[in-house]
Amino acid sequence: LILSYSPLEATLTLVATLLALFLILSSLLNARRLARVTFPLGLVILTLVLRRVKQGIDVDLLPEFAFDRLTSLDFHSMQGTVTIVTGANSGVGLGVAQGISAIGGTVVMACRSTTSCNKAAEQVNSQFAAHGGKAVPMVLDLSSFVSVKAFAAEFFANYDRLDRLLLNAGFAVPPRMGPAKTAEGLELGLGTMHFGHFALFTHLQPLLSKTSEGGKVDIRVVVTSSAASQIPILADFHSSLLEGDGSGDLHGEITKVSSVNMYPRAKLANVLFTREMQQRFPDITSCSCHVGAVATSIW
């Protein structure tokens, strides 16, 4: 964003930000009387800077990704394609579902809650029905292999192709109310965000490969990972997982798993899984990504 500013505006923005932070921090150290002036002044300056930054994002960066911009480019059309998005009822998943529908694609919105799934699909269809896209809700609970298998069966009963698979569903902090492990007894984070998606891909892979026609059709699997996967202290597995039949520590019985390291471990598993997918199935383009800081319900 700063690179899109003129040199003068970039300099002023940086100076104003530093000044605001200096005033706010100094107010915490100075006398109470002086703090009454420096603290609100710092907040005012910082607020003005953030408003300008937001304006810059809205005006300079986001228009290129607006729905009307996407639909104006013919080569972006996804008409005739079918995409599955897990965790599509909110956040990144919902945004992707909206984007696909806006450029004419059919998107299967896979969500754990029937109510939330139906509501999200209705929202997408009401927004973009005129664009030729279609959102279809389907229930999927990644913490249960039985649910994953049932979802795949329902999908096969309704579709004979699959062009895109976005493995996105997840959580940063485990729910306070709810089971601590998956239906199969696996550690909840790894069991849901990795093994649940692994099971889903295993069921869907034959159809993905069939749709690719030996690599002639662009078929993709995208896994939502995170930069948290690269934090060694948190994104860590016990060596028993890589030895023998790999059954060690699947339940978190060796590694102490908490709300702090549950997410990074699962996101590292996503990255490693994606690399292996690309090697084993070269007819399918597989990639994992860090989407950046997004205000979603996982927090």
N, C-alpha and C positions, 0 to 999 in steps of 0.2 A: 504493500500500500504506500509506504513512504517513497518508494521508487517512482510512483506515479505523481508525486508532488514536485513542484518546482524546487530548486535548491533553497530558495529563500523560505518557502513555506515549510519544507522539511526541517530546516534549521530552527525556525520559530516554534514548530511543534515540539521538537526535542527539548529546546530551552524551556518552554512553558511547562512541559512534563516534569523536568528536573526541578524547576522552581517550585511547582506545586508539591512535589514529594518532599523537598527541603523544608517548606513551610509547615507541612503536616508533621513531619518527623521532629522538627525543632520545637514545635508546640508541645510535644510530649516531654521535652527535656527542660524547657524554659519555665520561667515564673508563670504563675496562673494568670496574671494580668495580661502579659504579652501573648499567652496562648489563646486568649479570647479573641485576638486579632489575627494571629497567624494561621490558626487552624481553619476557621471559616474561609479565610482568603485562599488558603491552599485548596480547600474543597471546591470553591467557585472556579478557580483556574483549572483544576483537574476535570471538573464537569464540562467546562467549555472545550477542553482538549478532546475529551471522549466524544462529545457531540460532533466535533469536526471529523474525528476518525470514523465514527459511524456514518456520517454523511459521505465521506470518501469511499467507504465500503459499498454503500448503497448506489452511489453515482458512478464510481470508477471501476469497481470490480464485479458486482453482482449482475449488472445488466446482461453481460455475456452469457449468463447461465439462467436467465429468466425463461419462463415457459414459452412466451411469445417469440423469443429469440430461437429457442430450440425448434419450435414448430415451423419456423420460417426457413429452416435448412433441410432440404429434401433428403440429403444423405443421412440424416439422423432418424429417419422414419423407422419405426419398429413394427409396422403393420405386418401381421401374419406370424409374429413371433410370440412365444410363451415364456414367461419369466416367473420363477418362484422367489419370493422374498420372505425370509423368516424374521419374526419380530417386526412385522409391517404395520402394526397398529399405532406406532408412535415413533418419534425421533427420526433417525437416519432411515430406517426401514420405510416409514410412511413417506418421507421425502422422495426416496427412490421410486416407490410405487406411484406417486403423483407424477414424477418425471416420465416414467415409462408410459403411463396412461396418456400423458399429454402429447406424446409422439406416436400414438396409435397402437401401442403394444397391449397384449393381454398379460395381466399380472395376477398371479395367485398369491394372495396375502395370507401367509401362514402365521397364525397367532395362537397363543395358549388359551385365551379367553374368547368364548363364542360371542359374547356381548360386545367386547371391544373390537373384535375382528369385523363383525357385521357393521358396526358403527363407522369404522375407518373405511371400509369398502364403499359404504353408502356415500361418505364424504368425497372420496376420490371420484366415484361415478358421477356424482352431481356436479363436480367441478369440470370434468374432462370428457364427459360422454360425447360431446360434440366433436371431439378430436379423433374419434374412432377407437379409442382405447377402452379397455374393460377391466375392472377390478373384481376378482372373485375371492370371497373369504373361505378359508379352510382351517379347521382346528388342528393345531400341532403342539404337542407338549414334548419338548426335547428332553425332559427329564425322565421319559418313559420310552423304552424301545418298542413297547407294544403300540403306543400312540404313533411313533415314527413309522412303523410298518403299516398301520391303518391309514395314515396320511398318504403314503406312497400308493397304496392300493386304490384309494379314492382318486388320486391324481391320474393313475393309469386308466381308470375307468372313464375318464373324461377327456384325456388329451393323448395324442399320439406323437408329440414332439416336445422338446424342452431346449430352449435356446440359451437361457441365462439362469444361473442359480446363485442367489446372493445369500450366503450363510452369515447372517447378521445378528440374530437374536442373542441377547446376553444381559448381564447385570454387573455393575461395578461393586455393589455391596449386596450380599445375600439378604433376602427378605427376612424381616424380624419374626414374622409369623409364617410358619410353614415348615416343611421337612428339611432336615439338615443334610440329607443324602437323596440321591435319585431313587427311582422305583427299583432299580437293580442294586442299590446299596453303594453306588459310587460316590466319591466326593463330589458335592453339588456343583461347584464351579467347573471342574474338569469334566464331570459327567454330563453336564448340560451344554456348555459352550463348545466343548470339543467332541466328546464321544457321541452326543446326540446328533451333532452335525455330521460326524463321521458315518454314523449309521444311516442318516438320510442320504448322504452322497452315495453310499454303497448300494442302496436301493435304486437310486436314480441314474447311476453311472451308465448302465446299458442303454438307456433311452438317450442320454446326452451324446454318447458315442454314435448311436444310430442316427441322430439328428445331424451330426457333424458330417456324415457321408464320407468318412475317411479323411477328415480334415478339410474338405472342400467348403463347408459352411462354418462360419465363425461362431463357435460355441464357447461360452465362458463360465467359469466358476470364480466368484469373488468372495473372499472371506474377510469379514470385518475384524481386523486384529487391533493392535494398539502399540504405541511406543513403549507402553508399560512392559511389553514382552521383552524388552532389551535391558531391563534392570536386573542384573545378576543376582542380587541379594534376595529379590522377591520372586522373580521368574525362575524357579529352580525345581528340579525333580530329584528324587532319590535314585541312586544308581540301580536299584532293584527293578525299576521300571524298564531298564534297558538290558536286563539280563534274563536268561532263561525264557520262560513264556511271557515275561512282561507283566505278570500279575501283581508284583509287589507294589505296595503303596497306592494302589488304585482307590482305596477307601480313605486315604489320608492317615493310615495307621502308623506310618513312620515319620513322614514330614508333618510338622505341626502346621496345619492349614487354618488360616483365620481370614477375616474380612479384608485384611491388608494384602495378603499374597494370593488369595483365591483367584482374583481377576488376572494378575500378571501371568500366573502359571497357565491358565487357560488360553490366554492370548499367545503365549509362546508355543503352546501345543498347536494353535491355529496356523502359525507360521510354518512350523515343521511339517505339519500335515499338508499344507498347500504345496510346499516344495516337493514332497513325495508324490502328490497328485500329478504335478507337471511332468515328473520323470516317468511315471507309470502310464499316463494317458496323454501322450503328446498331441492327440487329435483334439484335445480340449485345452483351451488356454486357461490356466489357473493362476490366480494371484491373490495375495493378501495385502491389506492396506491399513494405514493409520489415517483415519479421516480427519484428525485434528480435534480441537476443542469444540464440542457441540453441546448446546444446552438441551439435553434429553432427559427422559424420565429414569434412566438407569442410575442417575445420581440421587 
